[in-house]
Amino acid sequence: MSNTIDPQWVGDLLRICAERFILPRYLTVAASAKPDGSIVTSADIDSQNFLQQMLAARYPEIPLVGEEMPAEEQAAILADGRPVWCLDPLDGTSNFAAGVPVFGISLALLESSGTRQAWIYDPVRRELFLAQKGRGAFCNGQPLHYRQAPALRSTVGVVDYKRLSRSLAHRIMDEKPFHSQRNFGSCVLEWCWLAAGRYHFYLHGAQQLWDRAAGTLVLLEAGGICSTLDGQALPPQALARTSVLATLDPALHGEWRQWLETGVPEFQKLEQ
């Protein structure tokens, strides 16, 4: 199935979507709250509708699971077992609505064995990240590759403290096992920037499927490694939130695992 997808066409489609529905509304669009407390804008809704219509017209045999879709519909589509598109039409909506220029579109082709193809587009920096399983990862056509990281104590990384368990967040702040940390507010770009070697590690306590579906493949095809915080494989099609520990250098992943295992077991529990 994945061999029939035209990656250039899909990448161009994400660019067109950003130019029509996202960038023209940046700094002007109003946001509203969803039932879970997150926010949504007309750019999210219109982007999803446009991409769903265009993908269905070209690839009618592949259904789409989108963030701005009822949970019951998402679950029913995934339960069918067929290849599916997994879409986040605007990741980083809080940034987008507040005027922070860090947001992107993420699209993955999921099969039962995991993500087969991935596209993430950063419209502000005009960077298109794409990956195909077994064929590498690229940013604007340039290959992404493994980069050795320094020892954990000298690293810079992304930590989303808000979504870590309280005990783990406090332990990290107290012990500070790394040099410095950031949080950019867009999961899909954070995966890509890690794969591009722009920092060394990534910790997140509760990612949705559309937050990680494309980004995991970009990182893996660049030579990186990822797992849950307790060392388990990330579930390929689960809608349940999951924690993330990711590095571009596998040796650094091992250092993080060792540090985590010396702490209290509560780090495995997500804040509700």
C-alpha positions in Angstrom: 0.0 0.0 0.0 2.7 2.5 1.0 4.5 2.0 -2.3 1.6 3.6 -4.2 1.7 6.9 -2.3 3.4 9.8 -4.1 5.4 11.5 -1.4 6.0 14.7 -3.4 2.3 15.1 -4.1 1.5 14.7 -0.4 4.3 17.2 0.6 3.0 19.7 -1.8 -0.5 19.3 -0.5 0.6 20.2 3.0 2.3 23.3 1.7 -0.8 24.3 -0.1 -2.9 23.7 3.0 -0.6 25.9 5.1 -0.7 28.7 2.5 -4.5 28.7 2.2 -5.8 28.0 5.7 -3.0 28.5 8.3 -0.6 31.3 7.5 -3.3 33.9 6.4 -4.9 33.5 9.8 -1.8 33.6 11.9 -2.1 36.5 14.5 -5.7 37.1 13.5 -7.8 34.0 14.2 -9.9 33.6 17.4 -9.6 30.4 19.5 -12.2 28.4 21.4 -11.9 25.7 24.0 -12.6 22.0 23.4 -14.2 19.8 26.0 -10.8 18.5 27.1 -9.5 22.1 27.8 -7.3 22.3 24.7 -8.0 25.0 22.1 -9.1 24.9 18.5 -9.3 27.5 15.7 -11.0 27.7 12.3 -7.5 27.0 10.9 -7.5 23.6 12.6 -10.9 22.7 11.3 -10.6 24.0 7.8 -7.1 22.4 7.4 -8.4 19.0 8.4 -11.4 19.3 6.1 -9.3 20.3 3.1 -6.7 17.6 3.6 -9.3 14.9 4.2 -11.1 15.8 1.0 -8.0 16.0 -1.1 -6.5 12.7 0.2 -9.9 10.9 -0.2 -10.1 12.1 -3.8 -6.6 10.7 -4.7 -6.5 7.7 -2.3 -10.2 6.8 -1.7 -9.2 3.4 -0.2 -7.4 5.0 2.8 -9.6 6.5 5.5 -8.3 9.3 7.7 -8.1 9.7 11.5 -7.8 13.4 12.4 -7.4 15.2 15.7 -10.5 17.3 15.1 -12.7 14.2 14.9 -14.9 12.6 17.5 -13.1 10.0 19.6 -15.7 7.4 18.7 -15.1 7.9 15.0 -11.3 7.7 15.5 -11.6 4.4 17.3 -14.0 2.9 14.8 -11.6 3.8 11.9 -8.6 2.3 13.6 -10.5 -0.8 14.6 -11.1 -1.7 11.0 -7.4 -2.7 10.6 -6.8 -1.1 7.2 -4.0 1.4 6.5 -5.1 4.9 7.6 -3.9 8.4 7.4 -3.2 10.0 10.8 -3.5 13.8 10.7 -2.8 16.6 13.0 -4.0 19.6 10.9 -2.4 22.2 13.1 -0.1 21.1 16.0 0.8 23.9 18.3 -2.5 25.6 18.2 -1.9 27.5 21.5 1.3 28.9 19.9 -0.6 29.7 16.7 -3.3 31.6 18.6 -0.9 33.4 20.9 1.4 34.6 18.1 4.3 32.2 18.8 5.7 31.1 15.4 6.1 27.4 16.3 3.4 25.2 14.8 3.1 22.6 12.0 1.0 20.1 10.1 1.7 16.3 10.6 0.5 13.4 8.4 1.4 9.8 8.7 0.4 6.6 6.8 -0.2 4.0 9.5 -0.3 0.2 8.9 -0.7 -2.6 11.4 3.0 -2.8 11.8 3.4 0.9 12.4 4.1 4.1 10.5 5.1 3.5 6.9 5.4 7.1 5.6 5.5 10.5 7.3 5.3 14.2 6.4 5.6 17.2 8.8 5.5 20.7 7.5 6.7 23.8 9.3 5.1 26.7 7.4 7.0 29.5 9.2 10.4 28.1 8.3 9.2 26.4 5.1 10.7 23.1 6.2 9.2 19.8 5.0 10.3 16.8 6.9 9.5 13.4 5.4 10.4 9.8 6.0 9.6 6.4 4.5 10.3 3.2 6.5 13.6 1.8 5.4 14.4 4.7 3.0 15.6 7.4 5.4 14.4 10.8 6.6 14.8 14.2 5.0 14.4 17.9 5.5 13.8 19.8 2.3 15.4 16.9 0.4 18.6 16.8 2.6 19.1 13.5 4.5 18.9 13.5 8.3 21.4 11.2 10.0 22.7 10.0 13.4 24.8 12.5 15.4 26.7 11.5 18.6 25.5 13.3 21.7 27.6 14.3 24.6 27.2 12.7 28.0 23.8 13.3 29.6 25.1 15.9 32.0 26.2 18.1 29.0 23.1 17.7 26.9 20.4 20.1 25.9 16.9 18.8 25.4 13.1 19.3 25.3 11.2 18.5 28.5 7.4 19.0 28.7 7.1 19.4 32.5 3.4 20.0 32.4 2.7 16.5 31.2 5.2 14.5 33.3 4.1 13.0 36.6 4.6 15.3 39.5 7.2 13.1 41.1 9.3 12.9 38.0 9.1 16.6 37.2 10.2 17.4 40.7 13.1 14.9 40.5 14.3 16.4 37.2 14.2 19.9 38.5 16.0 18.9 41.8 18.7 16.8 40.2 18.9 18.4 36.8 20.9 15.5 35.1 21.4 17.5 31.9 22.8 20.9 31.0 19.7 22.8 29.8 16.2 22.2 28.6 13.6 23.9 26.3 9.9 23.4 25.4 8.6 24.7 22.1 4.9 23.8 22.3 4.6 21.8 19.1 5.1 18.0 19.5 5.4 17.4 15.8 8.2 20.0 15.3 10.0 18.8 18.4 10.3 15.3 17.0 11.7 16.7 13.7 14.1 19.1 15.4 15.5 16.3 17.4 15.9 14.2 14.3 17.7 17.2 12.7 20.2 17.3 15.6 19.1 20.6 17.0 19.1 19.2 20.5 19.9 15.9 22.1 16.8 14.4 23.9 13.0 14.7 24.3 10.9 13.9 27.3 7.1 14.1 27.2 4.5 12.6 29.6 1.4 12.1 27.5 1.3 12.3 23.7 -1.6 11.6 21.5 -1.4 9.3 18.4 -1.3 12.2 16.0 1.4 13.9 18.1 3.8 11.0 17.6 2.7 9.0 14.5 4.8 10.9 11.9 7.6 12.2 14.2 8.6 8.8 15.4 9.3 7.6 11.9 11.3 10.7 11.1 13.5 10.2 14.1 13.9 6.4 13.6 14.8 6.8 10.0 17.4 9.5 11.0 19.0 6.8 13.3 17.4 7.8 16.6 15.6 5.8 19.2 12.4 6.2 21.2 10.3 4.5 23.8 7.9 5.2 26.7 9.5 6.5 29.9 9.5 3.0 31.3 11.3 1.6 28.3 8.4 0.0 26.3 7.9 0.4 22.6 5.5 3.1 21.6 2.1 1.6 20.5 1.7 2.1 16.7 -2.0 2.7 16.6 -3.2 3.3 20.2 -5.4 6.3 20.8 -4.4 6.3 24.5 -1.9 8.9 25.6 1.6 7.6 26.1 4.9 8.9 27.5 8.0 9.5 25.3 11.7 9.2 25.8 13.5 10.0 22.6 17.1 10.6 21.5 19.0 10.9 18.2 22.0 9.0 19.8 21.0 5.6 21.1 23.7 5.7 23.7 22.1 8.7 25.3 18.8 6.9 25.4 20.6 4.2 27.5 21.9 6.9 29.9 18.4 8.3 30.4 17.0 4.8 31.0 19.6 4.2 33.7 18.9 7.5 35.4 15.1 6.9 35.3 15.4 3.4 36.7 17.3 4.7 39.8 14.4 6.9 40.8 11.0 6.3 42.3 8.5 4.1 40.4 5.9 6.9 40.3 7.6 8.3 37.2 5.6 5.8 35.1 2.3 7.4 36.1 0.9 10.2 34.0 -0.9 13.2 35.6 -4.6 12.9 35.1 
